[in-house]
Amino acid sequence: MEVTNPDDALVLGVMRTVRAKEPTASLVTLDVAGLSEQATVSSIDRVLKNVNLSVPPQLSDTEYVERRGVLHISRIVPDYLIDQAEKSNTYDAEAVVALDTLHYQKVSKEEIPLPGGCAEVDIYAASLNFKDLAIAMGLSQANEHLPGLEGGGIIRRLGQNTDSLKVGQRVVVSRKSSFANNLQSPVEAIYLLPDDMPYETTNAQKGQSVLIHSAAGCVGIAAIQLCKYHGTEIFATVGTEEKRNFLIQTFALASDHIFTSRSIAFESDLMKTTHGRGVDVVLDSLSSDLPDASWRCIADNGTFFEIGKKDMADRNNLSMEPFCRNASYRPIDMSLDSVPLSTIARLLSQTFSLIEQGHVKPIQPRTKFSFKDIGDAFRYMRSGNHIEKIVITDGEDRNVKILAGFIMHRQETHTNLYTSRFGHQKYH
């Protein structure tokens, strides 16, 4: 801006002081260059018209500058998108070397219309799984650093083409990054939660046999229920005597069908019990040399389902011998973006149909941790001593530490002012 006499700025300072003391006063300044009488008269006329408008003083412009016939105003427009973006927080495990480095992070997520076919859900509870622990410990793929694969909550907003859902409905979401205050998801990955169910709540066929590793965990408990529903013979491994007793008392599994998961001794015990035949299905989550022993236990035409992550991440070798017996090996990771949404929708529908019909029940028991104590939940899971399902839920203490994120919306046609809320003040 061209300035002929800097001392004239004293007038602006005085007028600003008076307005600060008397907010209701209508005091306006006009700085004219005086190079053109016509431009000066025109500027005065426009300013007087604006002053005469019925606009509250706190909402009107009070400082005008005329230069070369153009009238300029000084105006600061707040960027509400920054405040909206700060409402969205997620749990981050990027560059993790220890569980103590896990943290919540503000993410840049503007309050903009949702894409068609998507909904935004306020998360009230989220499930903690072994893959989350693998991500936190750096055992998963390099680009995976947002744990949380499923959660439950209430629909907050809906995009277009979402007629099957309504704002305020209780739902479950099968989507990454569920350790967050809200989550956007395609409707295919959302399923309505039955009114009487809390938020924290395979190919086996009748006559076949299944080996379920870590059977006292949440996946193992769910698998046992499905196998019982299908009339499948169940073999299981556990790590402690307490877990062994849990399976016997809760699911009436035969004691000679439960083996140790701490060593490859289960291989010889299983093959002896099945008279050398092995099992039709293996659900594996072990690591080291234990998956190899399980692979050798697969029966002719059997299927091996791998849900563990470490051996795949380490690119370990796999024996080809079972393939000669028409066995198949299938890693499963439903959190991958490549999984078709139609598959997720079908599995959610089948799962809740089984629950609603009473064929399977939500995982019990459950241990709850608040979002504030999510680090303790990870450490508890890492100990390997738990039997129950671990759930991260919205507890009474809502004081969660969150690392601030710098979110900038810069407009090239404006002068941008970033205030001390970001730790410093700077113009662009």
LINHU-V970027 format. One record per residue. N is the residue number from 1. RES is the residue in three letters. PHI is phi in degrees with one decimal (999 if undefined). Layout:
# LINHU-V970027
[[N | RES | PHI] [N | RES | PHI]]
This chain:
# LINHU-V970027
[[1 | MET | 999] [2 | GLU | -71.4] [3 | VAL | -128.2] [4 | THR | -96.5] [5 | ASN | -140.5] [6 | PRO | -57.7] [7 | ASP | -64.9] [8 | ASP | -63.9] [9 | ALA | -65.1] [10 | LEU | -60.7] [11 | VAL | -62.4] [12 | LEU | -60.9] [13 | GLY | -62.7] [14 | VAL | -63.7] [15 | MET | -63.6] [16 | ARG | -64.2] [17 | THR | -64.4] [18 | VAL | -62.8] [19 | ARG | -64.0] [20 | ALA | -65.9] [21 | LYS | -79.2] [22 | GLU | -125.6] [23 | PRO | -59.1] [24 | THR | -86.3] [25 | ALA | -76.2] [26 | SER | -97.3] [27 | LEU | -114.0] [28 | VAL | -127.4] [29 | THR | -116.5] [30 | LEU | -131.8] [31 | ASP | -100.8] [32 | VAL | -111.5] [33 | ALA | -77.4] [34 | GLY | 74.8] [35 | LEU | -80.2] [36 | SER | -140.6] [37 | GLU | -62.0] [38 | GLN | -64.4] [39 | ALA | -65.4] [40 | THR | -66.5] [41 | VAL | -62.2] [42 | SER | -62.8] [43 | SER | -66.5] [44 | ILE | -62.3] [45 | ASP | -61.3] [46 | ARG | -65.8] [47 | VAL | -65.8] [48 | LEU | -62.4] [49 | LYS | -63.1] [50 | ASN | -66.7] [51 | VAL | -65.4] [52 | ASN | -74.6] [53 | LEU | -68.4] [54 | SER | -82.6] [55 | VAL | -120.6] [56 | PRO | -54.9] [57 | PRO | -54.1] [58 | GLN | -70.4] [59 | LEU | -106.3] [60 | SER | -95.0] [61 | ASP | -81.7] [62 | THR | -121.5] [63 | GLU | -129.7] [64 | TYR | -124.9] [65 | VAL | -133.5] [66 | GLU | -105.9] [67 | ARG | -140.4] [68 | ARG | 55.3] [69 | GLY | 82.2] [70 | VAL | -105.4] [71 | LEU | -93.8] [72 | HIS | -109.8] [73 | ILE | -128.3] [74 | SER | -104.0] [75 | ARG | -142.5] [76 | ILE | -109.4] [77 | VAL | -109.0] [78 | PRO | -66.2] [79 | ASP | -97.4] [80 | TYR | -70.4] [81 | LEU | -63.6] [82 | ILE | -64.7] [83 | ASP | -64.1] [84 | GLN | -63.5] [85 | ALA | -64.1] [86 | GLU | -71.7] [87 | LYS | -77.9] [88 | SER | -109.5] [89 | ASN | -129.4] [90 | THR | -142.1] [91 | TYR | -86.0] [92 | ASP | -120.5] [93 | ALA | -122.4] [94 | GLU | -74.6] [95 | ALA | 55.6] [96 | VAL | -81.6] [97 | VAL | -119.2] [98 | ALA | -157.1] [99 | LEU | -63.2] [100 | ASP | -67.6] [101 | THR | -88.9] [102 | LEU | -65.2] [103 | HIS | -157.4] [104 | TYR | -85.2] [105 | GLN | -133.7] [106 | LYS | -68.5] [107 | VAL | -121.0] [108 | SER | -79.0] [109 | LYS | -140.1] [110 | GLU | -76.5] [111 | GLU | -78.9] [112 | ILE | -115.8] [113 | PRO | -55.6] [114 | LEU | -69.3] [115 | PRO | -61.4] [116 | GLY | -59.1] [117 | GLY | 79.1] [118 | CYS | -122.7] [119 | ALA | -134.0] [120 | GLU | -109.7] [121 | VAL | -119.3] [122 | ASP | -75.8] [123 | ILE | -83.5] [124 | TYR | -107.7] [125 | ALA | -154.4] [126 | ALA | -140.8] [127 | SER | -90.7] [128 | LEU | -99.6] [129 | ASN | -120.2] [130 | PHE | -66.2] [131 | LYS | -66.3] [132 | ASP | -60.4] [133 | LEU | -64.7] [134 | ALA | -61.4] [135 | ILE | -63.8] [136 | ALA | -65.5] [137 | MET | -91.9] [138 | GLY | 75.5] [139 | LEU | -96.8] [140 | SER | -98.6] [141 | GLN | -63.8] [142 | ALA | -61.9] [143 | ASN | -91.2] [144 | GLU | -102.2] [145 | HIS | -140.6] [146 | LEU | -116.2] [147 | PRO | -71.3] [148 | GLY | 101.2] [149 | LEU | -112.9] [150 | GLU | -160.2] [151 | GLY | -157.0] [152 | GLY | -131.6] [153 | GLY | -177.1] [154 | ILE | -121.9] [155 | ILE | -66.2] [156 | ARG | -99.3] [157 | ARG | -142.4] [158 | LEU | -132.6] [159 | GLY | -86.2] [160 | GLN | -74.4] [161 | ASN | 60.2] [162 | THR | -128.1] [163 | ASP | -63.4] [164 | SER | -76.7] [165 | LEU | -122.5] [166 | LYS | -136.0] [167 | VAL | -61.0] [168 | GLY | 96.8] [169 | GLN | -74.6] [170 | ARG | -85.9] [171 | VAL | -140.5] [172 | VAL | -112.1] [173 | VAL | -128.0] [174 | SER | -101.9] [175 | ARG | -154.4] [176 | LYS | -64.1] [177 | SER | 61.7] [178 | SER | -82.0] [179 | PHE | -82.3] [180 | ALA | -148.4] [181 | ASN | -79.6] [182 | ASN | -151.6] [183 | LEU | -147.2] [184 | GLN | -97.6] [185 | SER | -153.1] [186 | PRO | -62.7] [187 | VAL | -65.3] [188 | GLU | -64.2] [189 | ALA | -95.1] [190 | ILE | -120.8] [191 | TYR | -136.2] [192 | LEU | -63.6] [193 | LEU | -88.4] [194 | PRO | -55.9] [195 | ASP | -61.3] [196 | ASP | -95.2] [197 | MET | -111.1] [198 | PRO | -70.6] [199 | TYR | -62.1] [200 | GLU | -86.7] [201 | THR | -72.3] [202 | THR | 999] [203 | ASN | -98.9] [204 | ALA | -65.9] [205 | GLN | -128.7] [206 | LYS | -58.8] [207 | GLY | 91.2] [208 | GLN | -89.3] [209 | SER | -124.4] [210 | VAL | -133.7] [211 | LEU | -106.9] [212 | ILE | -111.1] [213 | HIS | -82.0] [214 | SER | 50.0] [215 | ALA | -70.6] [216 | ALA | -88.8] [217 | GLY | -82.9] [218 | CYS | -64.5] [219 | VAL | -66.5] [220 | GLY | -62.4] [221 | ILE | -63.4] [222 | ALA | -64.2] [223 | ALA | -64.8] [224 | ILE | -60.7] [225 | GLN | -62.5] [226 | LEU | -64.1] [227 | CYS | -65.3] [228 | LYS | -64.9] [229 | TYR | -62.5] [230 | HIS | -86.4] [231 | GLY | 73.1] [232 | THR | -95.5] [233 | GLU | -74.2] [234 | ILE | -110.6] [235 | PHE | -116.4] [236 | ALA | -144.3] [237 | THR | -125.0] [238 | VAL | -141.0] [239 | GLY | -101.6] [240 | THR | -138.7] [241 | GLU | -67.6] [242 | GLU | -61.5] [243 | LYS | -69.4] [244 | ARG | -61.6] [245 | ASN | -65.0] [246 | PHE | -60.2] [247 | LEU | -66.8] [248 | ILE | -67.4] [249 | GLN | -76.4] [250 | THR | -86.1] [251 | PHE | -117.9] [252 | ALA | 56.4] [253 | LEU | -73.4] [254 | ALA | -68.7] [255 | SER | -61.9] [256 | ASP | -80.9] [257 | HIS | -105.8] [258 | ILE | -117.7] [259 | PHE | -122.7] [260 | THR | -81.9] [261 | SER | -104.3] [262 | ARG | -90.2] [263 | SER | -152.8] [264 | ILE | -80.7] [265 | ALA | -60.9] [266 | PHE | -63.9] [267 | GLU | -61.7] [268 | SER | -67.5] [269 | ASP | -65.0] [270 | LEU | -67.5] [271 | MET | -64.2] [272 | LYS | -68.8] [273 | THR | -64.7] [274 | THR | -94.4] [275 | HIS | 58.3] [276 | GLY | 83.3] [277 | ARG | -78.5] [278 | GLY | 88.0] [279 | VAL | -123.8] [280 | ASP | -77.1] [281 | VAL | -136.3] [282 | VAL | -121.5] [283 | LEU | -109.1] [284 | ASP | -110.0] [285 | SER | -137.6] [286 | LEU | -87.7] [287 | SER | -144.1] [288 | SER | 65.4] [289 | ASP | -90.2] [290 | LEU | -69.6] [291 | PRO | -62.0] [292 | ASP | -63.3] [293 | ALA | -64.4] [294 | SER | -66.1] [295 | TRP | -62.5] [296 | ARG | -73.2] [297 | CYS | -87.2] [298 | ILE | -73.4] [299 | ALA | -80.3] [300 | ASP | -57.1] [301 | ASN | 65.2] [302 | GLY | -81.0] [303 | THR | -129.7] [304 | PHE | -108.7] [305 | PHE | -102.6] [306 | GLU | -105.5] [307 | ILE | -113.9] [308 | GLY | -74.7] [309 | LYS | -116.3] [310 | LYS | -65.1] [311 | ASP | -65.5] [312 | MET | -68.9] [313 | ALA | -65.5] [314 | ASP | -82.6] [315 | ARG | 57.2] [316 | ASN | -71.5] [317 | ASN | -82.1] [318 | LEU | -132.1] [319 | SER | -64.3] [320 | MET | -88.4] [321 | GLU | -56.1] [322 | PRO | -61.6] [323 | PHE | -63.7] [324 | CYS | -67.2] [325 | ARG | -101.8] [326 | ASN | 68.2] [327 | ALA | -79.5] [328 | SER | -125.1] [329 | TYR | -122.7] [330 | ARG | -131.4] [331 | PRO | -69.7] [332 | ILE | -131.2] [333 | ASP | -145.7] [334 | MET | -74.4] [335 | SER | -86.6] [336 | LEU | -67.4] [337 | ASP | -65.7] [338 | SER | -77.1] [339 | VAL | -68.3] [340 | PRO | -59.2] [341 | LEU | -61.2] [342 | SER | -64.1] [343 | THR | -67.0] [344 | ILE | -61.9] [345 | ALA | -62.1] [346 | ARG | -65.1] [347 | LEU | -68.1] [348 | LEU | -61.3] [349 | SER | -63.2] [350 | GLN | -65.3] [351 | THR | -62.8] [352 | PHE | -72.4] [353 | SER | -65.3] [354 | LEU | -63.8] [355 | ILE | -67.7] [356 | GLU | -64.9] [357 | GLN | -85.3] [358 | GLY | 82.5] [359 | HIS | -74.5] [360 | VAL | -133.2] [361 | LYS | -123.3] [362 | PRO | -55.7] [363 | ILE | -60.2] [364 | GLN | -133.4] [365 | PRO | -78.9] [366 | ARG | -128.5] [367 | THR | -115.7] [368 | LYS | -104.7] [369 | PHE | -124.6] [370 | SER | -77.3] [371 | PHE | -60.5] [372 | LYS | -65.6] [373 | ASP | -102.7] [374 | ILE | -62.0] [375 | GLY | -61.9] [376 | ASP | -64.7] [377 | ALA | -64.5] [378 | PHE | -62.8] [379 | ARG | -65.8] [380 | TYR | -64.1] [381 | MET | -66.8] [382 | ARG | -64.4] [383 | SER | -62.8] [384 | GLY | 74.8] [385 | ASN | -99.0] [386 | HIS | -83.2] [387 | ILE | -110.4] [388 | GLU | -78.5] [389 | LYS | -79.5] [390 | ILE | -99.2] [391 | VAL | -125.6] [392 | ILE | -97.7] [393 | THR | -132.6] [394 | ASP | -81.2] [395 | GLY | -86.9] [396 | GLU | -71.1] [397 | ASP | -86.5] [398 | ARG | -99.6] [399 | ASN | -82.9] [400 | VAL | -103.8] [401 | LYS | -72.6] [402 | ILE | -131.6] [403 | LEU | -74.9] [404 | ALA | -69.4] [405 | GLY | -112.4] [406 | PHE | -86.7] [407 | ILE | -119.0] [408 | MET | -120.0] [409 | HIS | -116.9] [410 | ARG | -97.0] [411 | GLN | -108.9] [412 | GLU | -66.3] [413 | THR | -89.1] [414 | HIS | -124.0] [415 | THR | -89.1] [416 | ASN | -101.3] [417 | LEU | -115.7] [418 | TYR | -110.7] [419 | THR | -88.5] [420 | SER | -71.3] [421 | ARG | -62.7] [422 | PHE | -97.1] [423 | GLY | 98.4] [424 | HIS | -162.9] [425 | GLN | -114.9] [426 | LYS | -153.5] [427 | TYR | -104.2] [428 | HIS | -135.9]]
